Amino acid sequence: MKPFRCIWISECVKVSIFVSDEAKQKFQGFWFGLGVPILGGWGISLFSLIILTNRNLGVAGNPYSPMTHVVIILWMSGHLLLWPLLSWLMIRRAKKSGNLHCEKGSRLSLKLAIAWISFIVSVGALQALAGGA
């Protein structure tokens, strides 16, 4: 009788946190529908902010250049326009393909985007009412 030997841990035990493959697909579909719009919108916003604040690229040196205006538009539109737009497109795609869990994740992403936009608008309105800039 040969002793049980394994060189790699992954060869010995294949443990999954999921009960079944169906549960794994549901989990992945939900998080794909939730994560892609959020990461897409915020990724564009943060990347544009990094470009805007990096003085070595020459964009921040001249505040009136057309490139600076484009970067500012991308910075604002990433989390205010792209995130809800990607959520809506993912909902349409999930409905067409029949992926219910991706649709649920995308709906949650859209609800979070609406909550974020209402927060930004309400803070701006309160600041304007208070006489701030």
C-alpha positions in Angstrom: 0.0 0.0 0.0 1.4 3.3 -1.1 1.2 6.3 1.2 -0.9 9.2 0.0 1.4 11.9 -1.4 0.6 15.2 -2.9 3.0 17.7 -4.2 0.6 20.6 -4.5 -2.3 21.4 -2.2 -4.6 21.9 -5.2 -3.9 18.3 -6.3 -5.0 16.9 -2.9 -8.2 18.7 -2.2 -10.5 20.5 -4.6 -12.7 22.5 -2.2 -15.3 25.0 -3.5 -17.2 27.5 -1.5 -20.3 26.8 -3.6 -22.7 24.0 -3.0 -23.2 23.4 -6.7 -22.3 24.6 -10.1 -25.7 26.3 -10.4 -25.1 28.3 -7.3 -21.7 29.3 -8.6 -23.2 30.6 -11.9 -25.9 32.5 -10.0 -23.2 34.1 -7.8 -21.0 35.0 -10.7 -23.9 36.4 -12.8 -25.1 38.6 -10.0 -21.7 40.1 -9.2 -20.9 40.5 -12.9 -24.1 42.5 -13.3 -23.4 44.6 -10.2 -19.7 45.1 -10.7 -19.1 45.9 -14.3 -21.2 49.1 -14.4 -19.8 50.3 -11.1 -16.2 49.6 -12.0 -16.6 51.0 -15.5 -18.1 54.3 -14.4 -15.8 54.8 -11.4 -12.8 53.6 -13.3 -13.2 56.3 -16.0 -13.8 58.9 -13.3 -10.8 58.0 -11.2 -8.5 57.5 -14.3 -9.6 61.0 -15.5 -9.0 62.5 -12.1 -5.5 61.0 -12.0 -4.7 62.5 -15.4 -6.1 65.8 -14.3 -4.1 66.0 -11.1 -0.8 64.7 -12.6 1.2 67.8 -13.4 3.8 65.9 -15.5 1.3 65.3 -18.3 0.8 69.0 -19.0 -3.0 68.8 -18.7 -3.1 70.4 -15.3 -0.6 73.1 -16.2 -3.0 75.0 -18.4 -6.5 75.1 -17.0 -8.0 76.5 -20.2 -6.7 74.0 -22.7 -9.3 71.9 -24.6 -7.7 68.7 -23.3 -8.4 69.8 -19.7 -12.0 70.3 -20.5 -12.3 66.9 -22.1 -10.7 65.3 -19.0 -13.1 67.2 -16.7 -16.1 66.1 -18.8 -14.9 62.4 -18.6 -14.3 62.8 -14.8 -17.9 64.0 -14.2 -19.6 61.8 -16.8 -17.9 58.5 -15.6 -19.9 58.1 -12.4 -22.9 60.3 -13.3 -23.6 59.1 -16.8 -21.6 56.0 -17.7 -22.4 54.0 -14.5 -26.2 54.2 -15.0 -25.9 53.8 -18.8 -23.9 50.6 -18.4 -26.4 49.3 -15.8 -29.3 49.9 -18.2 -27.4 48.2 -21.0 -26.6 45.2 -18.8 -30.3 44.9 -17.8 -31.3 44.9 -21.5 -28.6 42.3 -22.3 -29.6 40.1 -19.4 -33.3 40.2 -20.3 -32.4 39.3 -23.9 -30.2 36.4 -22.8 -32.5 35.3 -20.0 -29.9 35.7 -17.3 -32.0 36.5 -14.3 -29.1 36.9 -11.8 -27.2 39.2 -14.0 -30.4 41.3 -14.4 -30.8 41.4 -10.6 -27.2 42.6 -10.1 -27.6 45.2 -12.8 -30.9 46.5 -11.3 -29.1 46.8 -7.9 -26.3 48.7 -9.6 -28.8 51.0 -11.3 -30.5 51.7 -7.9 -27.1 52.5 -6.3 -26.4 54.8 -9.2 -29.7 56.6 -8.7 -29.0 56.9 -5.0 -25.5 58.3 -5.7 -26.8 60.9 -8.2 -29.5 62.0 -5.8 -26.9 62.4 -3.1 -24.7 64.5 -5.4 -27.7 66.7 -6.5 -28.9 67.1 -2.9 -25.5 68.1 -1.6 -25.1 70.6 -4.5 -28.5 72.0 -3.9 -27.9 72.5 -0.1 -24.5 74.1 -0.9 -26.1 76.5 -3.4 -28.9 77.4 -0.9 -26.3 78.0 1.8 -24.6 80.5 -0.5 -21.6 78.4 -1.1 -19.7 78.2 -4.4 
